[in-house]
Amino acid sequence: MFNYFPSIKSSDLVEGFVSPEEFLYQIKSGEDYANKVLEAREIYKSNKENYTLFKQTNLPCYSLNFTFNKIRSNDTINEASGYIYLDIDNNLEIELGNPLIFASWVSLSGHGRGVLVKVNGLNKANFSYTYNEISRELSIHSDNGARKATQVNVLSYDPDLYLNNTSNTFLAISKKDQYSTKKTKKTIGTVMGSEFHNLRFDNLDELIENIEFDGEVIYDFKQKIKYADAYIPFGGYQEGYRNNGLCGYAYQVRALNPKVNFKTLYNLLKIVNQEQCHPPLHNFKIRKIVESVMEIKNFAPIMNKTRRFVYNKDYQLNVSQRKSEMMRLINAGRTENSKIKIENAIYDWDFETMGKITQKGIRSITGLNLKTIKKYYPLYKSDIKLLNDNYAKNS
C-alpha cells in the first residue's frame, strides 16, 4: 500500500492509503486531475517559480517507498511498501525493457520520468544504498534529491504509462552485507562443516610466499599487482545474470583449486545459488554448470583483482588496524616523493634564470605546497646556503 496526502504543503500527516493498482490507474486515466497536470506543464514552460508553487499546493502526493504511522518522518516509518521510487529529471528516453522496471510514467513537468521497482528487504538503513544500486542497474542518473525514504511523489498524468507485472524483484542488501563476497568465503565452511575448509578463494598466498616481511606488519609492492579472486558482486546474481555468474564463479574456484572434486564444487555452488541468486536456479541447472566446468581441460585462474599491499599472517589485524598500516605506508611514500622533488629542484637549480634558491622558487618548480617545502627545508638548508653563496661569488 501507498500513503497519500492532499499536497506537498500538507504532507506531514497521512491522509489515507491506496493500492499500487489504484495509484497507477490514477496516473494512466487522469481521473479527477488530468486537467491540473496539463495546466502544471504549461506553467512549467513559462515560469518555474509559479510551477513549483502550483505543484506544492494543487495536486495530491504519495509516499511510494514506505508507509507511515500517522506522521511522515524517518522515525514513524511503519513498513516498506514493496517498491522503491526513482525520480529522473530531464530525461524521457530510458530503457523501459529492463526487467527490473515495474512501472514508469512521464513526470508532472513532462520532462522527466518516475520509475517503480519491486524490492524485497528494503528498510531505512539500506534505502540510500539500494536506491543507488538500482539506479546503476538501470543505467540512469536518478535525482539525488529524491533519494529519501520519506520522499513523496506528486500525482502525474500519462495515458501511455508503462507497466510490467512480471518485472524482477530487487533484493535490498542490509548494511552489514554491503561488501563483496568475502561473506561467502568466510561463512561457507561453517555452513557444511569442514568440506570447504581447505578451498582457496583467491591466490594471495602466492603473492605472499616469497615476501620477506622482516617482522613488518605490511608489505608495499609500490604498484598494483594482479591476483585472482572468486567473488560475487553486491546483491548477488539477479535473473538474467545467474547462469553466467555461477559459471564464472565455479570456473574461478576450480582454477584456484585444481584438485577440487565434483561433489565439493557442486555442494559449494548449491549454497551460493540459494544464498546469492534471486531467485535461485533449479539444482539440475547447478549440476549442469558444475559438469561443464569439470570438463574443462586447460584452465588457469583469471587475474581479476589488483592489490598494492599484503599483510603478514603472523599478525592478527582487524580492518581498522589494516587501514591504519596502509595509510602509514602511503604517507611515508608521499614523504619520500616530496623529498625527491625538493632535492631534484635544488640540485638541478638554474641560477641564471631563477636567481638564488628560495622556498617560493622551489614551490614554483615542484608544485608542492609551501607548508610541505617549509617542513623539509631544514634538511637541505646548509646545502642551499652553500649553493647560493657560490652563485653570489661568481655572479
MOQUIBEL-V496363 format. One record per residue. N is the residue number from 1. PHI is phi in whole degrees, 0 to 359 (none if undefined). OMEGA is omega in degrees with one decimal (none if undefined). D_FIRST is the distance of its C-alpha to the first C-alpha in Angstrom with 2 decimals. Layout:
{{N | PHI | OMEGA | D_FIRST} {N | PHI | OMEGA | D_FIRST}}
//
This chain:
{{1 | none | 175.8 | 0.00} {2 | 244 | 169.7 | 3.82} {3 | 279 | 173.3 | 6.83} {4 | 232 | -174.9 | 9.74} {5 | 222 | -178.1 | 13.45} {6 | 299 | -179.2 | 16.69} {7 | 190 | 176.9 | 18.18} {8 | 298 | -179.9 | 18.93} {9 | 296 | -179.4 | 21.79} {10 | 238 | -175.7 | 19.65} {11 | 245 | 177.9 | 16.67} {12 | 279 | -177.8 | 17.73} {13 | 254 | -179.7 | 16.19} {14 | 293 | 178.4 | 12.61} {15 | 273 | -179.0 | 12.99} {16 | 176 | -176.7 | 9.89} {17 | 233 | 168.9 | 6.32} {18 | 223 | 176.1 | 5.77} {19 | 279 | 175.3 | 4.70} {20 | 304 | -179.8 | 6.19} {21 | 296 | 178.7 | 9.26} {22 | 295 | 180.0 | 9.63} {23 | 298 | -178.1 | 9.45} {24 | 291 | 177.3 | 11.96} {25 | 297 | 178.9 | 13.96} {26 | 298 | 178.5 | 14.52} {27 | 293 | -175.0 | 15.91} {28 | 289 | -175.7 | 18.02} {29 | 275 | -176.1 | 19.38} {30 | 72 | -177.0 | 19.91} {31 | 305 | 177.0 | 19.58} {32 | 79 | -170.3 | 20.64} {33 | 233 | -176.4 | 20.71} {34 | 303 | -177.8 | 22.68} {35 | 297 | 179.5 | 25.90} {36 | 291 | 177.6 | 24.65} {37 | 296 | 179.2 | 23.30} {38 | 295 | 176.4 | 26.71} {39 | 296 | 178.6 | 28.48} {40 | 300 | -179.5 | 26.75} {41 | 293 | 176.7 | 27.97} {42 | 292 | 178.1 | 31.47} {43 | 296 | -179.0 | 31.50} {44 | 303 | -177.6 | 30.41} {45 | 295 | -172.6 | 33.54} {46 | 250 | -174.2 | 35.91} {47 | 208 | -175.9 | 34.66} {48 | 294 | -179.7 | 32.01} {49 | 293 | 177.4 | 32.25} {50 | 296 | 177.5 | 31.69} {51 | 298 | -179.7 | 28.75} {52 | 299 | 179.3 | 27.10} {53 | 296 | 179.3 | 27.77} {54 | 298 | -179.2 | 26.47} {55 | 300 | -174.5 | 23.26} {56 | 281 | -171.5 | 22.69} {57 | 235 | -169.3 | 23.42} {58 | 249 | -175.7 | 22.90} {59 | 227 | 176.9 | 19.41} {60 | 290 | 177.9 | 15.87} {61 | 224 | -170.7 | 13.82} {62 | 223 | 171.8 | 10.30} {63 | 264 | -171.3 | 9.41} {64 | 259 | -177.1 | 8.21} {65 | 266 | -177.4 | 9.52} {66 | 219 | 167.6 | 8.49} {67 | 260 | -172.3 | 7.31} {68 | 233 | 177.4 | 10.65} {69 | 271 | 176.5 | 12.93} {70 | 72 | -177.0 | 14.22} {71 | 247 | -179.9 | 15.82} {72 | 275 | 177.1 | 14.65} {73 | 199 | 178.0 | 16.95} {74 | 298 | -175.9 | 17.55} {75 | 278 | -176.5 | 18.80} {76 | 244 | 177.0 | 15.87} {77 | 299 | -179.2 | 13.12} {78 | 269 | 177.4 | 11.20} {79 | 198 | 177.0 | 9.64} {80 | 288 | -179.3 | 8.87} {81 | 281 | -173.4 | 5.72} {82 | 96 | -179.5 | 8.29} {83 | 222 | 169.6 | 9.48} {84 | 230 | -177.7 | 12.13} {85 | 257 | 176.2 | 13.29} {86 | 242 | -177.9 | 17.09} {87 | 254 | -179.1 | 19.21} {88 | 240 | -179.7 | 22.58} {89 | 268 | 170.7 | 25.29} {90 | 53 | 176.8 | 28.30} {91 | 204 | 178.5 | 27.71} {92 | 261 | -173.5 | 26.69} {93 | 262 | 173.8 | 28.32} {94 | 243 | -177.4 | 26.20} {95 | 279 | -177.1 | 26.37} {96 | 292 | -179.7 | 23.58} {97 | 283 | 178.9 | 24.97} {98 | 299 | -174.4 | 23.89} {99 | 296 | 178.2 | 22.12} {100 | 279 | -174.2 | 19.50} {101 | 281 | 176.0 | 18.13} {102 | 275 | 179.2 | 15.18} {103 | 208 | 176.4 | 15.25} {104 | 208 | -178.1 | 17.53} {105 | 211 | 176.7 | 18.72} {106 | 290 | -176.2 | 21.50} {107 | 288 | -177.2 | 20.69} {108 | 304 | -177.6 | 21.61} {109 | 291 | -175.2 | 25.15} {110 | 86 | -176.0 | 25.74} {111 | 243 | 179.4 | 27.14} {112 | 220 | -179.7 | 24.29} {113 | 223 | 167.2 | 21.17} {114 | 256 | -179.4 | 17.53} {115 | 227 | 173.2 | 16.42} {116 | 246 | 177.6 | 13.25} {117 | 231 | 175.5 | 14.09} {118 | 290 | -178.1 | 12.55} {119 | 221 | 169.9 | 13.42} {120 | 252 | 173.5 | 14.28} {121 | 82 | -179.1 | 15.63} {122 | 286 | 173.4 | 14.40} {123 | 212 | -175.8 | 15.37} {124 | 299 | -175.8 | 17.04} {125 | 291 | -175.4 | 20.43} {126 | 257 | -174.0 | 20.02} {127 | 299 | -175.8 | 17.75} {128 | 299 | 179.4 | 20.78} {129 | 298 | -179.4 | 22.54} {130 | 295 | 177.8 | 19.73} {131 | 302 | -179.4 | 19.30} {132 | 292 | -178.3 | 23.07} {133 | 294 | 178.8 | 23.39} {134 | 293 | 176.4 | 20.98} {135 | 302 | 179.2 | 22.82} {136 | 294 | 179.9 | 26.01} {137 | 297 | -178.8 | 24.98} {138 | 271 | -178.5 | 24.15} {139 | 56 | 179.2 | 27.37} {140 | 237 | 173.9 | 25.85} {141 | 262 | -178.3 | 26.65} {142 | 281 | -176.7 | 23.31} {143 | 286 | 178.8 | 23.43} {144 | 297 | 179.7 | 24.09} {145 | 294 | 179.3 | 23.23} {146 | 265 | -177.9 | 19.55} {147 | 275 | -179.3 | 19.65} {148 | 225 | 178.2 | 17.93} {149 | 299 | -176.2 | 15.02} {150 | 268 | -176.1 | 14.55} {151 | 304 | 173.8 | 15.06} {152 | 249 | 179.8 | 13.79} {153 | 241 | 179.6 | 14.25} {154 | 286 | -178.5 | 16.24} {155 | 303 | 177.6 | 15.65} {156 | 240 | 178.3 | 18.17} {157 | 219 | -179.9 | 19.89} {158 | 208 | 179.8 | 20.91} {159 | 297 | 178.7 | 22.16} {160 | 259 | -179.9 | 22.81} {161 | 313 | 179.3 | 19.30} {162 | 269 | 179.7 | 19.46} {163 | 219 | 176.7 | 17.19} {164 | 229 | -176.0 | 17.94} {165 | 292 | 179.9 | 15.99} {166 | 255 | -179.1 | 18.39} {167 | 297 | 178.3 | 17.97} {168 | 288 | 175.6 | 18.79} {169 | 255 | 179.9 | 16.57} {170 | 276 | 178.6 | 17.94} {171 | 268 | 178.5 | 18.85} {172 | 288 | -177.4 | 18.57} {173 | 262 | 178.2 | 21.86} {174 | 291 | -173.0 | 22.36} {175 | 302 | -176.6 | 24.84} {176 | 289 | -178.5 | 27.68} {177 | 261 | -174.6 | 27.50} {178 | 278 | 172.5 | 27.82} {179 | 207 | -177.0 | 31.27} {180 | 288 | -158.6 | 32.84} {181 | 289 | 164.0 | 33.72} {182 | 300 | 175.7 | 36.36} {183 | 305 | 179.9 | 33.80} {184 | 298 | -177.4 | 34.59} {185 | 295 | -174.6 | 38.26} {186 | 283 | -174.5 | 38.44} {187 | 261 | -171.9 | 36.55} {188 | 299 | -179.7 | 37.72} {189 | 291 | -179.5 | 40.97} {190 | 278 | -179.4 | 39.39} {191 | 290 | -176.5 | 37.10} {192 | 229 | 175.4 | 40.12} {193 | 66 | -173.0 | 43.03} {194 | 263 | -174.1 | 45.77} {195 | 301 | -176.7 | 45.34} {196 | 254 | -173.4 | 44.01} {197 | 301 | -175.0 | 45.96} {198 | 263 | 178.7 | 48.55} {199 | 286 | 172.8 | 46.39} {200 | 265 | 175.1 | 46.40} {201 | 244 | 169.3 | 43.21} {202 | 200 | 179.3 | 45.15} {203 | 245 | 177.8 | 48.85} {204 | 298 | 179.0 | 49.15} {205 | 300 | 178.5 | 51.92} {206 | 289 | 176.4 | 54.04} {207 | 287 | -172.3 | 53.70} {208 | 275 | -167.9 | 54.66} {209 | 301 | -178.3 | 57.52} {210 | 257 | -179.1 | 60.19} {211 | 271 | 173.2 | 59.20} {212 | 262 | -178.5 | 61.56} {213 | 285 | -179.0 | 59.42} {214 | 52 | 177.7 | 62.58} {215 | 84 | -179.8 | 60.63} {216 | 284 | -178.1 | 58.04} {217 | 282 | -170.1 | 54.36} {218 | 224 | 177.4 | 53.16} {219 | 237 | -177.7 | 54.70} {220 | 250 | 177.4 | 54.11} {221 | 285 | -178.6 | 54.80} {222 | 73 | 176.6 | 54.89} {223 | 206 | -178.7 | 52.80} {224 | 281 | -178.9 | 49.77} {225 | 255 | -179.7 | 50.82} {226 | 282 | 173.0 | 48.96} {227 | 210 | -177.5 | 47.91} {228 | 259 | -179.3 | 45.83} {229 | 218 | 173.9 | 42.52} {230 | 271 | -175.8 | 40.31} {231 | 226 | 179.0 | 36.84} {232 | 239 | -176.2 | 33.25} {233 | 292 | 175.5 | 31.13} {234 | 310 | 176.4 | 28.18} {235 | 84 | -179.7 | 25.15} {236 | 74 | -177.5 | 27.49} {237 | 249 | 177.0 | 27.78} {238 | 275 | 178.6 | 24.98} {239 | 303 | -176.0 | 25.45} {240 | 100 | -178.8 | 28.36} {241 | 235 | -171.7 | 30.10} {242 | 293 | -175.0 | 30.47} {243 | 297 | -179.9 | 33.86} {244 | 296 | -179.6 | 35.64} {245 | 297 | -179.3 | 34.22} {246 | 290 | 176.2 | 35.43} {247 | 299 | 179.9 | 38.75} {248 | 296 | 179.9 | 39.41} {249 | 295 | -179.3 | 38.54} {250 | 297 | 178.8 | 40.75} {251 | 299 | -176.7 | 43.57} {252 | 296 | 178.3 | 43.53} {253 | 297 | 179.9 | 43.64} {254 | 293 | -179.9 | 46.53} {255 | 296 | 178.6 | 48.34} {256 | 279 | -179.1 | 48.15} {257 | 225 | -173.4 | 49.30} {258 | 304 | -176.7 | 51.88} {259 | 263 | -179.7 | 52.78} {260 | 298 | -179.5 | 49.31} {261 | 265 | -176.0 | 49.39} {262 | 301 | -174.9 | 47.08} {263 | 299 | -178.1 | 45.70} {264 | 295 | -179.2 | 44.75} {265 | 295 | 179.8 | 43.08} {266 | 295 | 179.0 | 41.23} {267 | 295 | 177.4 | 39.95} {268 | 298 | -175.9 | 38.92} {269 | 292 | 177.0 | 37.01} {270 | 297 | 179.2 | 35.21} {271 | 293 | 178.9 | 33.85} {272 | 300 | 179.2 | 32.88} {273 | 300 | -178.0 | 31.18} {274 | 291 | -174.5 | 29.08} {275 | 270 | -169.1 | 28.20} {276 | 239 | 179.1 | 27.98} {277 | 255 | -173.2 | 27.03} {278 | 230 | -3.4 | 23.48} {279 | 277 | -180.0 | 23.72} {280 | 296 | 173.8 | 27.27} {281 | 281 | 174.3 | 30.10} {282 | 292 | -176.5 | 32.12} {283 | 299 | 179.8 | 35.11} {284 | 294 | 176.0 | 37.60} {285 | 288 | 176.2 | 36.45} {286 | 297 | 178.5 | 36.95} {287 | 299 | 179.4 | 40.42} {288 | 298 | 179.3 | 41.22} {289 | 298 | -177.8 | 40.28} {290 | 294 | 178.3 | 42.53} {291 | 301 | -178.5 | 45.32} {292 | 292 | 179.3 | 45.35} {293 | 291 | -178.8 | 45.40} {294 | 290 | 179.1 | 48.16} {295 | 280 | -178.5 | 50.26} {296 | 295 | -176.8 | 50.51} {297 | 271 | -178.2 | 54.12} {298 | 254 | -178.5 | 54.25} {299 | 221 | 177.4 | 51.42} {300 | 211 | -179.6 | 51.10} {301 | 301 | 176.6 | 48.29} {302 | 274 | -178.2 | 46.41} {303 | 279 | -169.7 | 47.00} {304 | 251 | 178.7 | 43.48} {305 | 227 | 175.3 | 43.36} {306 | 230 | 178.7 | 45.68} {307 | 209 | 177.5 | 46.83} {308 | 262 | -175.3 | 49.40} {309 | 243 | 169.8 | 49.71} {310 | 230 | -172.3 | 50.26} {311 | 245 | 180.0 | 50.67} {312 | 291 | -178.1 | 53.50} {313 | 292 | 179.1 | 52.51} {314 | 288 | -179.1 | 54.95} {315 | 248 | 176.9 | 52.54} {316 | 261 | -175.8 | 49.21} {317 | 253 | 172.1 | 47.10} {318 | 276 | -175.5 | 43.52} {319 | 299 | -178.8 | 41.31} {320 | 297 | -179.8 | 42.35} {321 | 293 | 177.5 | 46.01} {322 | 296 | 179.0 | 45.79} {323 | 297 | 179.6 | 44.31} {324 | 298 | 178.8 | 47.05} {325 | 295 | 180.0 | 49.77} {326 | 297 | -179.8 | 48.41} {327 | 294 | 177.8 | 48.37} {328 | 299 | 179.5 | 51.87} {329 | 290 | 178.3 | 53.20} {330 | 298 | 179.9 | 51.41} {331 | 293 | 176.8 | 52.88} {332 | 296 | 177.5 | 56.26} {333 | 295 | 177.8 | 56.12} {334 | 296 | 178.3 | 55.35} {335 | 299 | 179.9 | 58.34} {336 | 298 | -179.9 | 60.60} {337 | 297 | 179.3 | 59.50} {338 | 296 | 179.6 | 60.12} {339 | 296 | 180.0 | 63.58} {340 | 298 | 179.0 | 64.48} {341 | 297 | 179.9 | 63.56} {342 | 295 | 179.7 | 65.67} {343 | 299 | 179.5 | 68.59} {344 | 299 | 179.7 | 68.57} {345 | 296 | -176.8 | 68.56} {346 | 291 | -171.6 | 71.48} {347 | 276 | 173.2 | 73.70} {348 | 249 | -173.6 | 73.15} {349 | 296 | 176.8 | 73.61} {350 | 264 | -176.4 | 75.25} {351 | 294 | -178.4 | 77.62} {352 | 296 | -178.4 | 79.12} {353 | 269 | -170.6 | 75.81} {354 | 263 | -172.6 | 73.96} {355 | 76 | -176.8 | 76.83} {356 | 288 | -178.5 | 76.55} {357 | 286 | 177.0 | 73.55} {358 | 226 | 178.5 | 71.02} {359 | 296 | 179.2 | 67.54} {360 | 293 | 177.2 | 66.21} {361 | 294 | 177.4 | 68.06} {362 | 298 | 179.2 | 66.47} {363 | 298 | -178.0 | 63.03} {364 | 294 | -179.8 | 63.75} {365 | 277 | -172.9 | 64.77} {366 | 272 | -174.9 | 62.15} {367 | 78 | 179.4 | 59.13} {368 | 284 | 175.1 | 58.52} {369 | 296 | -177.9 | 57.36} {370 | 299 | 177.8 | 60.38} {371 | 296 | 178.3 | 59.22} {372 | 295 | 179.7 | 59.31} {373 | 297 | 179.2 | 62.80} {374 | 297 | -179.4 | 64.04} {375 | 297 | -175.9 | 62.71} {376 | 260 | -177.1 | 64.83} {377 | 303 | -179.7 | 67.68} {378 | 302 | -179.6 | 69.91} {379 | 294 | -174.7 | 70.06} {380 | 242 | -173.0 | 71.90} {381 | 300 | -178.2 | 73.64} {382 | 292 | 178.0 | 77.13} {383 | 294 | 179.0 | 76.85} {384 | 297 | 179.4 | 75.61} {385 | 297 | -179.9 | 78.56} {386 | 296 | -179.9 | 80.97} {387 | 293 | 179.3 | 79.65} {388 | 294 | 178.7 | 79.61} {389 | 297 | -179.9 | 83.15} {390 | 295 | 177.8 | 84.41} {391 | 295 | -177.9 | 82.92} {392 | 296 | -179.5 | 84.54} {393 | 292 | -174.0 | 87.96} {394 | 265 | -177.5 | 87.88} {395 | 259 | none | 86.57}}
//
